[in-house]
Each structure stands twice: as structure tokens, then as C-alpha cells.
Amino acid sequence: MSNVKKLYKKVTTNSLFEMKQRGESIAMLTAYDFSLARLVDKAGIDVILVGDSASNVMAGHETTLPITLDHMIYHASSVIKAVKRALVVVDLPFGSYQGNPKAALSSSIRIMKESGGHAVKLEGGKEIAMTVDRIVSSGIPVMGHLGLTPQSIYKFGTYAVRAKEEEEAEQLLTDAKSLEKSGCFAIVLEKIPADLAKKVSDSIQIPTIGIGAGSGVNGQVLVLHDMLGMNTEFNPRFLRRYLNLEELIPNAIKNYITDVKSLAFPNSEESY
């Protein structure tokens, strides 16, 4: 296993498999609109997730549950227009796939046809294995999601770390193998113990992408608005902020207001 980085003009599901084989970590971020997606893609990100976290960061909801399939298609189509290199994965929102495999396939087809997305992501383990198989068999790539699954927040009742107990840890490992067998090309592991995440990663051939799952996985994902510091009230242990836009943006706006009020903007060079 080498750690040599390969340059991809266009990242595909097969690219991610190759990256795991080479030992190159996969970098993944969310995006929900054209302008930020263009910058994320331009920076060289491998995977863009059009996450149902748009429900939180774009629409202001407390959970991911209210966002609809139409909303997700809108956000995904905006992102796709901006992206030249990254693989774009789109979340299937709550209620669009849990009922039965036929409904899940219908939702997935709508996302692929109406947004141009490259793949879909579903939450759940062996209970959605038939659904994953149905979607993949139709030619649509599927990314899995295990551990803390935000669409099940009212079932769990907490955003605490999952699979700390042996029984749940074993079930998660079984679920990961089931998702791989059903055809998933990768699995997100959210808020589980680092040792378990590494064990899962070592037990399957497909890549694992962690969020709050330690460094023993095959890649990492964060919500773009979180890592850019647009909301400093959200401060989980796994989050590293690379900017503090909650401070920088208001400061820029205050400077603009000051210039407008003092008639310093626009100046002669900014006028026709």
C-alpha cells in the first residue's frame, strides 16, 4: 500500500476505491449552493456531499427531518452546476426511502435525473440492504451511513456517541458488511469510537469516511459551514474550525456600513 497521491481530473466511485487501496485519505465536505460549491471544488475536494444538513444550516431547522426531496433536488442541482472535479453525493431525505425499496428507487431516480447528482446516500444498516441492492441494481451508486444517524434522532433521543457497548458495536460491524455486500461504494461512520471505526475499515474493502470516528478510517467529512466557523455555537469535539467567519463576515459588513454612512463608498474611482 503506497501513500502516493494520484491526480484525478474527475473523481468517481472507483477513484475512492483506488484511494483506499493506496492508503490515500479521502477529503469530503458538504455544499448546498452554486457559489460555495464552486470554491470547494476549485480547492480540490474529492467528494461533495449535498447533505440533508441543509435543513439545519440553510433552512434553520432544529433537525434534518423537515427537508424534502424537492428541496434536496434544488440544492443538488445548484451544486452540480458548479462542480468540475468532485464526486457529488446527495442525501436521500427522511421519508423518501424508508417505506419500501420501490419508493427509495423512485426517489433516487428523481435525484439523479433532476439534479444530475452522481450518487445517493442512505442511513441505516442491514434493514435497508434490500433497498440498497434495488437502487444499485438500477445503476445508481449508493453511499451508506452508520453510527449516529441524524434522521433517527427521535429514536435515539440524543446526539451522543454510538456503539460504545459491545452488542451495538458488533451490530454496526455486521451492518457495514451487509451494506458492502448489497453494493454500497463507501460508508460514512458518524460519532463512533475510533477503535471500532478502524476495525470496520479494516474489515471491508470499500472506503469508510468518518465524522467523529477517529483517524483509522479512509477519509473525513465535515459540514462546510461548521469548519468555516459560520456558527460557533455548534462546538462538538470532532470539529476543527479552519476559519472564523462568524467574526470575519460581520466585521466586513460593519466596515461597509461605516463607509456607506460616511459617504466614503462609493468613491470617484467606483463611480461612472
SEDODO-947013 format. One record per residue (C-alpha): residue number from 1; residue in one letter; x, y, z. Coordinates in steps of 0.25 Angstrom, whole numbers, plus 2048, in hexadecimal, padded with zeros to 3 digits. Example, Ala and Ser with C-alpha at 12.3 -4.5 7.8 and 13.67 -1.06 7.14 Angstrom:
<sites>
<site num="1" residuo="A" u="831" v="7EE" w="81F"/>
<site num="2" residuo="S" u="837" v="7FC" w="81D"/>
</sites>
This chain:
<sites>
<site num="1" residuo="M" u="800" v="800" w="800"/>
<site num="2" residuo="S" u="806" v="80D" w="7FC"/>
<site num="3" residuo="N" u="803" v="81B" w="800"/>
<site num="4" residuo="V" u="805" v="822" w="7F3"/>
<site num="5" residuo="K" u="7FB" v="82B" w="7EF"/>
<site num="6" residuo="K" u="7F5" v="829" w="7E1"/>
<site num="7" residuo="L" u="7EF" v="835" w="7D9"/>
<site num="8" residuo="Y" u="7E1" v="833" w="7D5"/>
<site num="9" residuo="K" u="7DB" v="83C" w="7CB"/>
<site num="10" residuo="K" u="7CD" v="837" w="7CF"/>
<site num="11" residuo="V" u="7CB" v="82F" w="7DC"/>
<site num="12" residuo="T" u="7C2" v="823" w="7DA"/>
<site num="13" residuo="T" u="7BD" v="818" w="7E4"/>
<site num="14" residuo="N" u="7C9" v="80F" w="7DE"/>
<site num="15" residuo="S" u="7D3" v="81B" w="7E1"/>
<site num="16" residuo="L" u="7CF" v="819" w="7F0"/>
<site num="17" residuo="F" u="7D1" v="80A" w="7F0"/>
<site num="18" residuo="E" u="7DF" v="80D" w="7EA"/>
<site num="19" residuo="M" u="7E2" v="817" w="7F4"/>
<site num="20" residuo="K" u="7DF" v="80D" w="800"/>
<site num="21" residuo="Q" u="7E8" v="803" w="7F9"/>
<site num="22" residuo="R" u="7F3" v="80D" w="7F8"/>
<site num="23" residuo="G" u="7F1" v="812" w="806"/>
<site num="24" residuo="E" u="7EE" v="820" w="801"/>
<site num="25" residuo="S" u="7E3" v="826" w="80B"/>
<site num="26" residuo="I" u="7D6" v="82C" w="804"/>
<site num="27" residuo="A" u="7D2" v="83A" w="807"/>
<site num="28" residuo="M" u="7C4" v="83D" w="807"/>
<site num="29" residuo="L" u="7BB" v="84A" w="80A"/>
<site num="30" residuo="T" u="7AD" v="84E" w="809"/>
<site num="31" residuo="A" u="7A8" v="859" w="800"/>
<site num="32" residuo="Y" u="79A" v="85D" w="7FD"/>
<site num="33" residuo="D" u="79B" v="869" w="7F3"/>
<site num="34" residuo="F" u="7A2" v="86D" w="7E6"/>
<site num="35" residuo="S" u="7AB" v="877" w="7EB"/>
<site num="36" residuo="L" u="7B1" v="86F" w="7F7"/>
<site num="37" residuo="A" u="7B1" v="862" w="7EF"/>
<site num="38" residuo="R" u="7BA" v="869" w="7E4"/>
<site num="39" residuo="L" u="7C4" v="86D" w="7EF"/>
<site num="40" residuo="V" u="7C4" v="85F" w="7F6"/>
<site num="41" residuo="D" u="7C6" v="858" w="7E8"/>
<site num="42" residuo="K" u="7D1" v="862" w="7E4"/>
<site num="43" residuo="A" u="7D9" v="85F" w="7F1"/>
<site num="44" residuo="G" u="7DA" v="851" w="7ED"/>
<site num="45" residuo="I" u="7D0" v="84A" w="7F6"/>
<site num="46" residuo="D" u="7CE" v="83B" w="7F2"/>
<site num="47" residuo="V" u="7BF" v="83A" w="7F6"/>
<site num="48" residuo="I" u="7B4" v="844" w="7F8"/>
<site num="49" residuo="L" u="7A8" v="83F" w="800"/>
<site num="50" residuo="V" u="79B" v="847" w="7FD"/>
<site num="51" residuo="G" u="797" v="843" w="80B"/>
<site num="52" residuo="D" u="789" v="843" w="812"/>
<site num="53" residuo="S" u="791" v="84C" w="81C"/>
<site num="54" residuo="A" u="78C" v="857" w="812"/>
<site num="55" residuo="S" u="77F" v="856" w="81B"/>
<site num="56" residuo="N" u="788" v="85C" w="827"/>
<site num="57" residuo="V" u="792" v="865" w="820"/>
<site num="58" residuo="M" u="78A" v="86A" w="815"/>
<site num="59" residuo="A" u="77B" v="86A" w="81A"/>
<site num="60" residuo="G" u="77D" v="86B" w="829"/>
<site num="61" residuo="H" u="776" v="85F" w="82D"/>
<site num="62" residuo="E" u="77A" v="858" w="83A"/>
<site num="63" residuo="T" u="77B" v="84A" w="833"/>
<site num="64" residuo="T" u="77D" v="845" w="826"/>
<site num="65" residuo="L" u="76F" v="83F" w="825"/>
<site num="66" residuo="P" u="767" v="84A" w="81F"/>
<site num="67" residuo="I" u="76F" v="84B" w="812"/>
<site num="68" residuo="T" u="768" v="845" w="806"/>
<site num="69" residuo="L" u="76C" v="83E" w="7F9"/>
<site num="70" residuo="D" u="769" v="84A" w="7F1"/>
<site num="71" residuo="H" u="772" v="853" w="7FA"/>
<site num="72" residuo="M" u="77D" v="849" w="7F8"/>
<site num="73" residuo="I" u="77C" v="849" w="7E9"/>
<site num="74" residuo="Y" u="77C" v="858" w="7E9"/>
<site num="75" residuo="H" u="789" v="859" w="7F2"/>
<site num="76" residuo="A" u="790" v="84D" w="7EA"/>
<site num="77" residuo="S" u="78D" v="854" w="7DC"/>
<site num="78" residuo="S" u="793" v="861" w="7E1"/>
<site num="79" residuo="V" u="7A0" v="859" w="7E6"/>
<site num="80" residuo="I" u="7A1" v="851" w="7D9"/>
<site num="81" residuo="K" u="7A1" v="85D" w="7D0"/>
<site num="82" residuo="A" u="7AE" v="862" w="7D8"/>
<site num="83" residuo="V" u="7B6" v="855" w="7D8"/>
<site num="84" residuo="K" u="7C0" v="850" w="7CE"/>
<site num="85" residuo="R" u="7C8" v="846" w="7D6"/>
<site num="86" residuo="A" u="7C2" v="841" w="7E3"/>
<site num="87" residuo="L" u="7B8" v="835" w="7E4"/>
<site num="88" residuo="V" u="7AB" v="83B" w="7E9"/>
<site num="89" residuo="V" u="7A3" v="832" w="7F2"/>
<site num="90" residuo="V" u="795" v="836" w="7F6"/>
<site num="91" residuo="D" u="78E" v="832" w="803"/>
<site num="92" residuo="L" u="780" v="82C" w="802"/>
<site num="93" residuo="P" u="778" v="833" w="80C"/>
<site num="94" residuo="F" u="76F" v="82E" w="817"/>
<site num="95" residuo="G" u="763" v="827" w="812"/>
<site num="96" residuo="S" u="767" v="826" w="803"/>
<site num="97" residuo="Y" u="76D" v="817" w="805"/>
<site num="98" residuo="Q" u="769" v="811" w="812"/>
<site num="99" residuo="G" u="75C" v="80C" w="80D"/>
<site num="100" residuo="N" u="760" v="801" w="803"/>
<site num="101" residuo="P" u="76B" v="7FF" w="7F8"/>
<site num="102" residuo="K" u="762" v="803" w="7ED"/>
<site num="103" residuo="A" u="75F" v="811" w="7F3"/>
<site num="104" residuo="A" u="76E" v="812" w="7F6"/>
<site num="105" residuo="L" u="772" v="80F" w="7E8"/>
<site num="106" residuo="S" u="767" v="819" w="7E3"/>
<site num="107" residuo="S" u="76E" v="824" w="7EC"/>
<site num="108" residuo="S" u="77C" v="820" w="7E7"/>
<site num="109" residuo="I" u="778" v="821" w="7D9"/>
<site num="110" residuo="R" u="772" v="82F" w="7DB"/>
<site num="111" residuo="I" u="77F" v="834" w="7E1"/>
<site num="112" residuo="M" u="787" v="82E" w="7D6"/>
<site num="113" residuo="K" u="77E" v="833" w="7CB"/>
<site num="114" residuo="E" u="77A" v="841" w="7D0"/>
<site num="115" residuo="S" u="787" v="845" w="7D7"/>
<site num="116" residuo="G" u="792" v="83E" w="7CF"/>
<site num="117" residuo="G" u="798" v="839" w="7DC"/>
<site num="118" residuo="H" u="7A2" v="82D" w="7DB"/>
<site num="119" residuo="A" u="79D" v="825" w="7E7"/>
<site num="120" residuo="V" u="794" v="824" w="7F3"/>
<site num="121" residuo="K" u="796" v="821" w="802"/>
<site num="122" residuo="L" u="78C" v="81A" w="80B"/>
<site num="123" residuo="E" u="78D" v="818" w="81A"/>
<site num="124" residuo="G" u="78B" v="80A" w="820"/>
<site num="125" residuo="G" u="791" v="7FC" w="821"/>
<site num="126" residuo="K" u="78C" v="7EE" w="81D"/>
<site num="127" residuo="E" u="77E" v="7F3" w="81E"/>
<site num="128" residuo="I" u="780" v="7FB" w="811"/>
<site num="129" residuo="A" u="789" v="7F0" w="80A"/>
<site num="130" residuo="M" u="77D" v="7ED" w="800"/>
<site num="131" residuo="T" u="77B" v="7FB" w="7FD"/>
<site num="132" residuo="V" u="78A" v="7FE" w="7FA"/>
<site num="133" residuo="D" u="78A" v="7F1" w="7F1"/>
<site num="134" residuo="R" u="77E" v="7F7" w="7EA"/>
<site num="135" residuo="I" u="784" v="804" w="7E7"/>
<site num="136" residuo="V" u="792" v="7FF" w="7E4"/>
<site num="137" residuo="S" u="78C" v="7F5" w="7DA"/>
<site num="138" residuo="S" u="785" v="801" w="7D3"/>
<site num="139" residuo="G" u="793" v="807" w="7D0"/>
<site num="140" residuo="I" u="793" v="811" w="7DB"/>
<site num="141" residuo="P" u="79F" v="811" w="7E5"/>
<site num="142" residuo="V" u="79C" v="811" w="7F4"/>
<site num="143" residuo="M" u="7A4" v="816" w="800"/>
<site num="144" residuo="G" u="7A0" v="810" w="80D"/>
<site num="145" residuo="H" u="79F" v="817" w="81B"/>
<site num="146" residuo="L" u="7A1" v="810" w="828"/>
<site num="147" residuo="G" u="7A3" v="814" w="837"/>
<site num="148" residuo="L" u="79C" v="821" w="83B"/>
<site num="149" residuo="T" u="791" v="822" w="830"/>
<site num="150" residuo="P" u="78A" v="830" w="832"/>
<site num="151" residuo="Q" u="77D" v="82C" w="82B"/>
<site num="152" residuo="S" u="77B" v="823" w="837"/>
<site num="153" residuo="I" u="77D" v="82D" w="841"/>
<site num="154" residuo="Y" u="770" v="82C" w="848"/>
<site num="155" residuo="K" u="772" v="81D" w="849"/>
<site num="156" residuo="F" u="780" v="81F" w="84F"/>
<site num="157" residuo="G" u="77B" v="82B" w="857"/>
<site num="158" residuo="T" u="78A" v="830" w="857"/>
<site num="159" residuo="Y" u="796" v="834" w="84F"/>
<site num="160" residuo="A" u="79F" v="82C" w="858"/>
<site num="161" residuo="V" u="7AA" v="823" w="852"/>
<site num="162" residuo="R" u="7A4" v="816" w="84D"/>
<site num="163" residuo="A" u="7A9" v="807" w="84E"/>
<site num="164" residuo="K" u="7B1" v="809" w="85B"/>
<site num="165" residuo="E" u="7AA" v="7FC" w="860"/>
<site num="166" residuo="E" u="7AF" v="7EE" w="85B"/>
<site num="167" residuo="E" u="7A2" v="7EA" w="855"/>
<site num="168" residuo="E" u="79F" v="7F7" w="84D"/>
<site num="169" residuo="A" u="7AE" v="7F7" w="848"/>
<site num="170" residuo="E" u="7AC" v="7E8" w="843"/>
<site num="171" residuo="Q" u="79F" v="7EC" w="83C"/>
<site num="172" residuo="L" u="7A6" v="7F8" w="836"/>
<site num="173" residuo="L" u="7B1" v="7EF" w="830"/>
<site num="174" residuo="T" u="7A6" v="7E6" w="82B"/>
<site num="175" residuo="D" u="79F" v="7F1" w="825"/>
<site num="176" residuo="A" u="7AB" v="7F6" w="81E"/>
<site num="177" residuo="K" u="7AE" v="7E9" w="818"/>
<site num="178" residuo="S" u="79F" v="7E8" w="813"/>
<site num="179" residuo="L" u="7A0" v="7F5" w="80D"/>
<site num="180" residuo="E" u="7AD" v="7F1" w="805"/>
<site num="181" residuo="K" u="7A6" v="7E4" w="801"/>
<site num="182" residuo="S" u="79A" v="7EC" w="7FC"/>
<site num="183" residuo="G" u="7A3" v="7F5" w="7F3"/>
<site num="184" residuo="C" u="7A6" v="802" w="7FB"/>
<site num="185" residuo="F" u="7B3" v="808" w="7F5"/>
<site num="186" residuo="A" u="7B6" v="80F" w="802"/>
<site num="187" residuo="I" u="7B1" v="811" w="811"/>
<site num="188" residuo="V" u="7B0" v="81D" w="81A"/>
<site num="189" residuo="L" u="7B3" v="81A" w="828"/>
<site num="190" residuo="E" u="7AE" v="824" w="831"/>
<site num="191" residuo="K" u="7B1" v="826" w="840"/>
<site num="192" residuo="I" u="7B6" v="818" w="844"/>
<site num="193" residuo="P" u="7C3" v="814" w="84C"/>
<site num="194" residuo="A" u="7CF" v="815" w="844"/>
<site num="195" residuo="D" u="7D4" v="807" w="847"/>
<site num="196" residuo="L" u="7C6" v="802" w="841"/>
<site num="197" residuo="A" u="7C7" v="80B" w="835"/>
<site num="198" residuo="K" u="7D5" v="805" w="832"/>
<site num="199" residuo="K" u="7D0" v="7F7" w="834"/>
<site num="200" residuo="V" u="7C5" v="7F9" w="82A"/>
<site num="201" residuo="S" u="7CE" v="800" w="820"/>
<site num="202" residuo="D" u="7D8" v="7F4" w="820"/>
<site num="203" residuo="S" u="7CC" v="7EA" w="81F"/>
<site num="204" residuo="I" u="7C6" v="7EF" w="812"/>
<site num="205" residuo="Q" u="7CC" v="7F2" w="804"/>
<site num="206" residuo="I" u="7C4" v="7FF" w="802"/>
<site num="207" residuo="P" u="7C9" v="80C" w="807"/>
<site num="208" residuo="T" u="7C4" v="812" w="815"/>
<site num="209" residuo="I" u="7C2" v="821" w="817"/>
<site num="210" residuo="G" u="7C2" v="825" w="825"/>
<site num="211" residuo="I" u="7BC" v="831" w="82D"/>
<site num="212" residuo="G" u="7BF" v="830" w="83B"/>
<site num="213" residuo="A" u="7C5" v="822" w="839"/>
<site num="214" residuo="G" u="7D4" v="824" w="83B"/>
<site num="215" residuo="S" u="7DF" v="823" w="831"/>
<site num="216" residuo="G" u="7DF" v="814" w="82E"/>
<site num="217" residuo="V" u="7D4" v="816" w="823"/>
<site num="218" residuo="N" u="7D7" v="818" w="814"/>
<site num="219" residuo="G" u="7D2" v="827" w="813"/>
<site num="220" residuo="Q" u="7CC" v="832" w="81B"/>
<site num="221" residuo="V" u="7BF" v="83B" w="819"/>
<site num="222" residuo="L" u="7BB" v="848" w="820"/>
<site num="223" residuo="V" u="7AF" v="851" w="81D"/>
<site num="224" residuo="L" u="7B5" v="85D" w="816"/>
<site num="225" residuo="H" u="7AE" v="867" w="81E"/>
<site num="226" residuo="D" u="7B4" v="861" w="82B"/>
<site num="227" residuo="M" u="7C2" v="860" w="826"/>
<site num="228" residuo="L" u="7C2" v="86F" w="821"/>
<site num="229" residuo="G" u="7BD" v="874" w="82E"/>
<site num="230" residuo="M" u="7AF" v="879" w="82A"/>
<site num="231" residuo="N" u="7A9" v="874" w="836"/>
<site num="232" residuo="T" u="7B1" v="874" w="843"/>
<site num="233" residuo="E" u="7A6" v="86F" w="84C"/>
<site num="234" residuo="F" u="7A8" v="861" w="846"/>
<site num="235" residuo="N" u="7B4" v="85C" w="84C"/>
<site num="236" residuo="P" u="7B5" v="84D" w="84C"/>
<site num="237" residuo="R" u="7C3" v="846" w="850"/>
<site num="238" residuo="F" u="7C5" v="841" w="842"/>
<site num="239" residuo="L" u="7C4" v="84F" w="83B"/>
<site num="240" residuo="R" u="7D1" v="857" w="837"/>
<site num="241" residuo="R" u="7CE" v="865" w="832"/>
<site num="242" residuo="Y" u="7D7" v="86A" w="827"/>
<site num="243" residuo="L" u="7D1" v="878" w="827"/>
<site num="244" residuo="N" u="7C8" v="881" w="830"/>
<site num="245" residuo="L" u="7BE" v="886" w="826"/>
<site num="246" residuo="E" u="7B4" v="88A" w="831"/>
<site num="247" residuo="E" u="7BE" v="895" w="835"/>
<site num="248" residuo="L" u="7C4" v="898" w="827"/>
<site num="249" residuo="I" u="7B7" v="89A" w="820"/>
<site num="250" residuo="P" u="7B0" v="8A3" w="82A"/>
<site num="251" residuo="N" u="7BD" v="8AB" w="82A"/>
<site num="252" residuo="A" u="7BD" v="8AD" w="81B"/>
<site num="253" residuo="I" u="7AF" v="8B1" w="81B"/>
<site num="254" residuo="K" u="7B1" v="8BB" w="826"/>
<site num="255" residuo="N" u="7BC" v="8C1" w="81E"/>
<site num="256" residuo="Y" u="7B3" v="8C2" w="812"/>
<site num="257" residuo="I" u="7A8" v="8C9" w="81B"/>
<site num="258" residuo="T" u="7B2" v="8D3" w="820"/>
<site num="259" residuo="D" u="7B7" v="8D6" w="812"/>
<site num="260" residuo="V" u="7A9" v="8D8" w="80D"/>
<site num="261" residuo="K" u="7A4" v="8E1" w="819"/>
<site num="262" residuo="S" u="7B1" v="8E9" w="818"/>
<site num="263" residuo="L" u="7AF" v="8EA" w="809"/>
<site num="264" residuo="A" u="7BD" v="8E4" w="807"/>
<site num="265" residuo="F" u="7B7" v="8DA" w="7FE"/>
<site num="266" residuo="P" u="7B6" v="8DB" w="7F2"/>
<site num="267" residuo="N" u="7C2" v="8E4" w="7EF"/>
<site num="268" residuo="S" u="7C5" v="8EA" w="7E2"/>
<site num="269" residuo="E" u="7CC" v="8DE" w="7DC"/>
<site num="270" residuo="E" u="7C0" v="8D6" w="7E0"/>
<site num="271" residuo="S" u="7B6" v="8DF" w="7D9"/>
<site num="272" residuo="Y" u="7B3" v="8E1" w="7CA"/>
</sites>
